[in-house]
Amino acid sequence: MRSMGEVIRALRLEHHLSQEQFAKLFNVAPSAVGMWENNKRVPGKETLESIADYFNVDMNFLYGKTLIRNSYRELRNTIDPQWGDDTANREYLADKPDLLEIYNDLVKSDELTILFDKTKDLEPKDIESVLVFVQMLRKQRGMDD
């Protein structure tokens, strides 16, 4: 994993910002940015939240705990969500509580959304088929009653 300083530097460079420009954005001294990037100091919580908001990244990404920039929950309503139209899927599954529960578990898991990336073009009834398959596997393995 990368350090917070490496992540901040990468974000700054990605957006073609000098340390001075970056410092102005977050109302800090340019020397503070240099110390952050060299892992000599850490931004305060409010500044970290501002950085995360500005660059649209998850706090865990900033901390260097994950390589995933955004949690799926934050991305669910973007143009190209991994599970397709979340609202349509939930409406379709509303009368199928067992499948809706599996769906909820899957969309909440950042790790599993990578596995199911190919479902984004599927219709809600196709998502149902995927969920029925998952449900069947869980029952075969004794994971569900």
C-alpha positions in Angstrom: 0.0 0.0 0.0 1.0 3.6 -0.5 1.5 6.2 2.2 -0.8 9.1 2.7 2.0 11.4 1.4 2.3 9.4 -1.8 -1.4 9.4 -2.3 -1.7 13.2 -1.8 1.3 13.8 -4.1 -0.2 11.5 -6.8 -3.6 13.3 -6.6 -1.9 16.7 -6.8 0.2 15.7 -9.8 -2.8 14.0 -11.5 -4.6 17.3 -11.5 -1.5 19.2 -12.6 -1.4 21.3 -9.5 1.8 22.8 -8.0 2.3 22.6 -4.2 1.4 26.3 -4.1 -1.9 25.8 -6.0 -2.8 22.8 -3.9 -2.0 24.8 -0.7 -4.3 27.6 -1.9 -7.2 25.2 -2.5 -7.0 23.9 1.1 -6.0 27.2 2.8 -2.6 25.9 4.0 1.0 26.9 3.6 2.9 25.3 0.6 5.4 24.0 3.1 2.6 22.0 4.8 1.9 20.3 1.5 5.6 19.4 1.2 5.6 18.0 4.7 2.5 15.9 4.0 4.0 14.5 0.7 7.2 13.6 2.6 5.3 11.9 5.4 6.6 14.3 8.0 3.2 15.6 9.0 -0.4 14.6 8.4 -3.2 17.0 7.5 -6.0 17.6 10.1 -9.2 15.7 9.8 -11.1 18.6 8.3 -8.4 19.2 5.7 -8.4 15.5 4.8 -12.1 15.5 4.4 -11.8 18.6 2.1 -9.1 16.8 0.0 -11.3 13.7 -0.2 -14.3 15.8 -1.3 -12.3 17.8 -3.8 -10.8 14.8 -5.5 -13.9 12.6 -5.0 -12.0 9.9 -3.2 -12.8 7.7 -0.2 -11.0 8.5 3.0 -9.5 5.0 3.1 -7.9 5.7 -0.3 -6.4 8.9 1.2 -5.0 7.0 4.2 -3.4 4.5 1.8 -5.6 1.6 3.1 -7.1 0.7 -0.2 -6.4 1.1 -3.9 -10.1 1.6 -4.6 -10.7 5.4 -5.0 -14.4 5.3 -4.1 -16.4 2.9 -2.1 -19.2 1.4 -4.1 -21.8 3.0 -1.9 -20.6 6.4 -3.0 -20.5 5.4 -6.7 -23.8 3.6 -6.8 -25.7 6.5 -8.3 -23.1 7.5 -10.9 -23.6 7.1 -14.6 -22.1 3.6 -14.9 -22.8 1.8 -11.7 -21.6 -1.8 -11.4 -25.0 -3.3 -10.7 -26.9 -1.3 -13.3 -29.9 0.7 -12.3 -29.9 0.3 -8.5 -33.5 1.8 -8.1 -34.9 -0.5 -10.8 -33.1 -3.5 -9.3 -34.5 -2.7 -5.8 -38.1 -2.2 -7.2 -37.8 -5.5 -9.1 -36.6 -7.4 -6.0 -39.0 -5.7 -3.6 -41.3 -8.8 -3.4 -38.3 -11.2 -3.1 -36.9 -10.4 0.3 -34.3 -13.3 0.3 -32.9 -12.1 -3.0 -33.0 -8.4 -1.9 -31.0 -9.3 1.2 -28.3 -11.0 -1.0 -28.4 -8.0 -3.4 -27.9 -5.6 -0.5 -25.0 -7.6 0.9 -23.3 -7.7 -2.5 -23.6 -4.0 -3.3 -22.4 -3.0 0.1 -19.2 -5.0 -0.3 -16.5 -3.1 -2.2 -14.5 -6.3 -2.8 -17.4 -8.2 -4.3 -18.4 -5.4 -6.7 -15.1 -5.9 -8.5 -16.1 -9.6 -9.0 -19.5 -8.6 -10.4 -18.3 -5.8 -12.7 -19.8 -7.5 -15.7 -23.4 -7.2 -14.4 -23.7 -3.5 -15.1 -25.3 -4.0 -18.5 -27.9 -6.5 -17.2 -31.6 -6.0 -16.7 -33.1 -6.4 -13.2 -34.5 -9.9 -14.2 -30.9 -10.9 -15.2 -29.6 -9.6 -11.9 -32.3 -11.8 -10.3 -30.8 -14.9 -12.0 -27.3 -14.0 -10.7 -28.8 -13.6 -7.2 -30.7 -16.9 -7.4 -27.4 -18.6 -8.4 -25.6 -17.1 -5.4 -28.5 -18.1 -3.2 -28.3 -21.7 -4.5 -24.6 -21.9 -3.9 -25.0 -20.6 -0.3 -27.7 -23.2 0.4 -25.6 -26.0 -1.0 -22.7 -25.0 1.2 -24.9 -24.8 4.3 -24.4 -21.1 4.6 -28.1 -20.3 4.7 -31.0 -22.2 6.2 
